[in-house]
Amino acid sequence: MKNKHVGVVILCAVLMLNIIFTQFMVHQYFYENYVNTIIFGGLNIILLPLAIYVYQKTEKRDEHD
């Protein structure tokens, strides 16, 4: 598997985790479990810099190829 494809797979996995955490967050908010809502919201916020980091590394590798 090429390095470009690995970056895309990682970004897809991060996107899937964002969708899952957002769904859990909405579900917990509906049932008034606010601590869990904050936890899943925080996990969503943590995933954003991770996705940006992976994207930048993938772009930097593509420039060198």
N, CA, C and O atoms as a MOPAC input file, in Angstrom:
PM7 MOZYME 1SCF
protein

 N      0.85600 1    -1.17300 1     0.00000 1
 C      0.00000 1     0.00000 1     0.00000 1
 C      0.90200 1     1.23700 1     0.00000 1
 O      1.83900 1     1.33900 1     0.79200 1
 N      0.60500 1     2.15700 1    -0.88900 1
 C      1.41500 1     3.36600 1    -0.99100 1
 C      1.17300 1     4.29000 1     0.20200 1
 O      0.13800 1     4.21600 1     0.86400 1
 N      2.14200 1     5.15600 1     0.45900 1
 C      2.01700 1     6.09100 1     1.57800 1
 C      0.80100 1     6.99700 1     1.42800 1
 O      0.15600 1     7.35400 1     2.41400 1
 N      0.49300 1     7.36700 1     0.18700 1
 C     -0.66600 1     8.23400 1    -0.04600 1
 C     -1.95300 1     7.54200 1     0.40100 1
 O     -2.84000 1     8.17100 1     0.97700 1
 N     -2.04400 1     6.25400 1     0.13000 1
 C     -3.24900 1     5.51000 1     0.48600 1
 C     -3.37300 1     5.33100 1     1.99400 1
 O     -4.47800 1     5.33300 1     2.53600 1
 N     -2.24400 1     5.17700 1     2.66500 1
 C     -2.28000 1     5.02800 1     4.12300 1
 C     -2.84400 1     6.29200 1     4.76100 1
 O     -3.65100 1     6.20900 1     5.68700 1
 N     -2.42800 1     7.46500 1     4.27500 1
 C     -2.94700 1     8.72900 1     4.79300 1
 C     -4.44100 1     8.86000 1     4.57800 1
 O     -5.16200 1     9.33000 1     5.45800 1
 N     -4.90500 1     8.44600 1     3.41000 1
 C     -6.33300 1     8.52700 1     3.10600 1
 C     -7.12600 1     7.58500 1     4.00700 1
 O     -8.20900 1     7.93800 1     4.47500 1
 N     -6.59200 1     6.38900 1     4.25200 1
 C     -7.27700 1     5.43100 1     5.12500 1
 C     -7.35200 1     5.97500 1     6.55100 1
 O     -8.38000 1     5.84600 1     7.21600 1
 N     -6.26000 1     6.58300 1     7.01800 1
 C     -6.26500 1     7.15400 1     8.36700 1
 C     -7.26500 1     8.29700 1     8.45600 1
 O     -7.98800 1     8.40600 1     9.44600 1
 N     -7.31700 1     9.14400 1     7.44600 1
 C     -8.28500 1    10.25000 1     7.45100 1
 C     -9.72200 1     9.73400 1     7.40700 1
 O    -10.60600 1    10.31600 1     8.03500 1
 N     -9.95800 1     8.65900 1     6.67900 1
 C    -11.30300 1     8.06000 1     6.66200 1
 C    -11.67100 1     7.50300 1     8.03100 1
 O    -12.81300 1     7.62300 1     8.47400 1
 N    -10.68500 1     6.88900 1     8.70400 1
 C    -10.94200 1     6.35600 1    10.04700 1
 C    -11.24500 1     7.48900 1    11.02800 1
 O    -12.12000 1     7.34900 1    11.88200 1
 N    -10.53100 1     8.60700 1    10.91100 1
 C    -10.78800 1     9.75200 1    11.78800 1
 C    -12.17700 1    10.32200 1    11.50800 1
 O    -12.89200 1    10.69400 1    12.43800 1
 N    -12.56000 1    10.39300 1    10.24300 1
 C    -13.89700 1    10.87700 1     9.90300 1
 C    -14.97300 1     9.95100 1    10.47700 1
 O    -15.99200 1    10.41700 1    10.98500 1
 N    -14.74300 1     8.64800 1    10.39300 1
 C    -15.71300 1     7.70200 1    10.94500 1
 C    -15.83000 1     7.87400 1    12.45800 1
 O    -16.93200 1     7.84000 1    13.00600 1
 N    -14.69800 1     8.05900 1    13.12900 1
 C    -14.74000 1     8.28200 1    14.57700 1
 C    -15.47200 1     9.57500 1    14.91200 1
 O    -16.20800 1     9.63000 1    15.89700 1
 N    -15.27800 1    10.62000 1    14.10000 1
 C    -16.00500 1    11.87500 1    14.32200 1
 C    -17.51200 1    11.66000 1    14.22300 1
 O    -18.27300 1    12.17200 1    15.04400 1
 N    -17.93500 1    10.91000 1    13.22900 1
 C    -19.36400 1    10.64100 1    13.05300 1
 C    -19.90900 1     9.83700 1    14.23200 1
 O    -20.98800 1    10.13100 1    14.74600 1
 N    -19.15500 1     8.82100 1    14.65700 1
 C    -19.59500 1     7.98200 1    15.77800 1
 C    -19.67600 1     8.79600 1    17.06300 1
 O    -20.66200 1     8.70800 1    17.79500 1
 N    -18.63200 1     9.59700 1    17.34100 1
 C    -18.64000 1    10.38700 1    18.57200 1
 C    -19.74700 1    11.43500 1    18.55100 1
 O    -20.35000 1    11.71500 1    19.58700 1
 N    -20.01800 1    12.01200 1    17.39500 1
 C    -21.09900 1    12.99100 1    17.30300 1
 C    -22.45100 1    12.32400 1    17.56200 1
 O    -23.30800 1    12.88800 1    18.24200 1
 N    -22.63300 1    11.12900 1    17.01900 1
 C    -23.88700 1    10.40800 1    17.24400 1
 C    -24.05300 1    10.07400 1    18.72400 1
 O    -25.13500 1    10.25000 1    19.28300 1
 N    -22.98000 1     9.59200 1    19.36300 1
 C    -23.04300 1     9.30900 1    20.79900 1
 C    -23.33800 1    10.57200 1    21.59500 1
 O    -24.10300 1    10.54200 1    22.55900 1
 N    -22.73000 1    11.68400 1    21.18900 1
 C    -22.91800 1    12.94100 1    21.90300 1
 C    -24.38600 1    13.38500 1    21.84000 1
 O    -24.95700 1    13.79500 1    22.85000 1
 N    -24.98300 1    13.30200 1    20.66300 1
 C    -26.38700 1    13.68000 1    20.50500 1
 C    -27.28200 1    12.74000 1    21.30800 1
 O    -28.23500 1    13.17700 1    21.95200 1
 N    -26.97000 1    11.46100 1    21.26500 1
 C    -27.75500 1    10.47900 1    22.00500 1
 C    -27.69000 1    10.74400 1    23.50900 1
 O    -28.71500 1    10.70600 1    24.18900 1
 N    -26.50600 1    11.00900 1    24.02500 1
 C    -26.34800 1    11.26500 1    25.45200 1
 C    -27.00200 1    12.58700 1    25.85800 1
 O    -27.54200 1    12.70100 1    26.95800 1
 N    -26.95500 1    13.57500 1    24.98200 1
 C    -27.60700 1    14.85300 1    25.27800 1
 C    -29.12300 1    14.67100 1    25.35500 1
 O    -29.78900 1    15.26400 1    26.20400 1
 N    -29.65400 1    13.84600 1    24.46200 1
 C    -31.09900 1    13.60400 1    24.45400 1
 C    -31.55000 1    12.97700 1    25.77000 1
 O    -32.61700 1    13.30500 1    26.28800 1
 N    -30.72400 1    12.06700 1    26.31200 1
 C    -31.07100 1    11.41000 1    27.56900 1
 C    -30.51200 1    12.12600 1    28.79600 1
 O    -30.49000 1    11.57000 1    29.89400 1
 N    -30.06700 1    13.34800 1    28.60200 1
 C    -29.62000 1    14.25800 1    29.66500 1
 C    -28.44200 1    13.70800 1    30.46800 1
 O    -28.35000 1    13.94300 1    31.67300 1
 N    -27.55600 1    12.98800 1    29.81600 1
 C    -26.29300 1    12.55700 1    30.42300 1
 C    -25.22100 1    13.56500 1    29.99400 1
 O    -24.46100 1    13.31800 1    29.05700 1
 N    -25.17500 1    14.67700 1    30.67800 1
 C    -24.35700 1    15.79700 1    30.22400 1
 C    -22.85600 1    15.54200 1    30.37800 1
 O    -22.06400 1    16.07800 1    29.60300 1
 N    -22.45600 1    14.74100 1    31.35300 1
 C    -21.02700 1    14.43000 1    31.50800 1
 C    -20.54100 1    13.64000 1    30.29200 1
 O    -19.47800 1    13.93000 1    29.74400 1
 N    -21.31000 1    12.65500 1    29.87800 1
 C    -20.93900 1    11.88000 1    28.69200 1
 C    -20.97000 1    12.74600 1    27.44000 1
 O    -20.16000 1    12.55300 1    26.53300 1
 N    -21.89000 1    13.68900 1    27.38200 1
 C    -21.95600 1    14.60700 1    26.24300 1
 C    -20.67300 1    15.41300 1    26.13700 1
 O    -20.13100 1    15.58600 1    25.04500 1
 N    -20.18900 1    15.90300 1    27.26300 1
 C    -18.94900 1    16.69200 1    27.26400 1
 C    -17.75900 1    15.80800 1    26.88900 1
 O    -16.85800 1    16.25700 1    26.18100 1
 N    -17.74400 1    14.56500 1    27.35200 1
 C    -16.64600 1    13.65900 1    27.02300 1
 C    -16.58200 1    13.41300 1    25.51500 1
 O    -15.51100 1    13.51400 1    24.91600 1
 N    -17.71500 1    13.09400 1    24.90400 1
 C    -17.70900 1    12.82400 1    23.46800 1
 C    -17.44100 1    14.09000 1    22.65800 1
 O    -16.82300 1    14.02200 1    21.59500 1
 N    -17.89500 1    15.23300 1    23.14300 1
 C    -17.55300 1    16.49500 1    22.47900 1
 C    -16.06300 1    16.77200 1    22.54100 1
 O    -15.47000 1    17.24200 1    21.57100 1
 N    -15.45400 1    16.47600 1    23.69400 1
 C    -14.00900 1    16.64400 1    23.82600 1
 C    -13.23900 1    15.70600 1    22.91000 1
 O    -12.22200 1    16.09300 1    22.33600 1
 N    -13.71700 1    14.47900 1    22.77200 1
 C    -13.06300 1    13.54400 1    21.85200 1
 C    -13.14500 1    14.04000 1    20.40900 1
 O    -12.19700 1    13.88000 1    19.63900 1
 N    -14.27700 1    14.64100 1    20.04500 1
 C    -14.39500 1    15.22900 1    18.70500 1
 C    -13.38800 1    16.35600 1    18.51300 1
 O    -12.77700 1    16.47200 1    17.45000 1
 N    -13.21600 1    17.17800 1    19.52700 1
 C    -12.27700 1    18.29800 1    19.43100 1
 C    -10.83700 1    17.79500 1    19.34100 1
 O    -10.01400 1    18.39900 1    18.65300 1
 N    -10.52600 1    16.69700 1    20.02800 1
 C     -9.17200 1    16.13500 1    19.97400 1
 C     -8.87900 1    15.54500 1    18.59700 1
 O     -7.73800 1    15.58900 1    18.13800 1
 N     -9.87700 1    15.00300 1    17.94500 1
 C     -9.65400 1    14.37500 1    16.63900 1
 C     -9.35100 1    15.38800 1    15.53700 1
 O     -8.69900 1    15.03500 1    14.55400 1
 N     -9.79700 1    16.61900 1    15.66900 1
 C     -9.55600 1    17.61000 1    14.62600 1
 C     -8.06900 1    17.88900 1    14.41700 1
 O     -7.60800 1    17.82500 1    13.27700 1
 N     -7.28800 1    18.19800 1    15.46900 1
 C     -5.85300 1    18.41600 1    15.22700 1
 C     -5.14800 1    17.16700 1    14.70500 1
 O     -4.18900 1    17.26700 1    13.94000 1
 N     -5.62000 1    15.99000 1    15.11800 1
 C     -5.04200 1    14.75400 1    14.60300 1
 C     -5.25700 1    14.64400 1    13.09300 1
 O     -4.34300 1    14.26700 1    12.36000 1
 N     -6.44000 1    14.96500 1    12.63800 1
 C     -6.73400 1    14.90700 1    11.21000 1
 C     -5.90500 1    15.93600 1    10.44000 1
 O     -5.41300 1    15.64300 1     9.35100 1
 N     -5.74900 1    17.12700 1    10.99300 1
 C     -4.94300 1    18.15500 1    10.33100 1
 C     -3.49000 1    17.70800 1    10.24600 1
 O     -2.84000 1    17.90500 1     9.21900 1
 N     -2.97400 1    17.10600 1    11.31800 1
 C     -1.59100 1    16.61600 1    11.34000 1
 C     -1.38100 1    15.54200 1    10.27200 1
 O     -0.40200 1    15.59700 1     9.52800 1
 N     -2.28300 1    14.57400 1    10.19000 1
 C     -2.16400 1    13.50100 1     9.19900 1
 C     -2.24400 1    14.07700 1     7.79200 1
 O     -1.49600 1    13.65600 1     6.91000 1
 N     -3.13400 1    15.02600 1     7.57200 1
 C     -3.27900 1    15.64300 1     6.25300 1
 C     -1.99900 1    16.36600 1     5.85000 1
 O     -1.55100 1    16.24100 1     4.71000 1
 N     -1.40900 1    17.11600 1     6.76600 1
 C     -0.18300 1    17.84700 1     6.45100 1
 C      0.96500 1    16.88800 1     6.16300 1
 O      1.74700 1    17.12700 1     5.24300 1
 N      1.08100 1    15.81100 1     6.93000 1
 C      2.13700 1    14.82300 1     6.67900 1
 C      1.94800 1    14.15100 1     5.32500 1
 O      2.92000 1    13.90500 1     4.61000 1
 N      0.70100 1    13.85300 1     4.97300 1
 C      0.42200 1    13.22800 1     3.68300 1
 C      0.76600 1    14.18500 1     2.54100 1
 O      1.34900 1    13.77100 1     1.53800 1
 N      0.41400 1    15.43700 1     2.68700 1
 C      0.72800 1    16.42500 1     1.65600 1
 C      2.23400 1    16.61700 1     1.51800 1
 O      2.74000 1    16.75000 1     0.40400 1
 N      2.95100 1    16.63100 1     2.63000 1
 C      4.40100 1    16.80800 1     2.58300 1
 C      5.07200 1    15.63200 1     1.88400 1
 O      6.02600 1    15.83000 1     1.13200 1
 N      4.58700 1    14.40100 1     2.12000 1
 C      5.14100 1    13.22400 1     1.44600 1
 C      4.87000 1    13.28700 1    -0.05500 1
 O      5.71700 1    12.88900 1    -0.85500 1
 N      3.68900 1    13.78600 1    -0.44300 1
 C      3.34600 1    13.86200 1    -1.85800 1
 C      4.22000 1    14.86600 1    -2.59000 1
 O      4.50400 1    14.67900 1    -3.77400 1
 N      4.65300 1    15.92500 1    -1.91700 1
 C      5.51400 1    16.92200 1    -2.54800 1
 C      6.88200 1    16.34000 1    -2.85500 1
 O      7.49700 1    16.69900 1    -3.85900 1
 N      7.36700 1    15.44100 1    -1.99800 1
 C      8.69800 1    14.87000 1    -2.18900 1
 C      8.71100 1    13.78600 1    -3.25000 1
 O      9.76700 1    13.48800 1    -3.80700 1
 N      7.56100 1    13.18800 1    -3.54400 1
 C      7.50600 1    12.09800 1    -4.54700 1
 C      7.50100 1    12.63100 1    -5.95400 1
 O      7.45800 1    11.85500 1    -6.90900 1

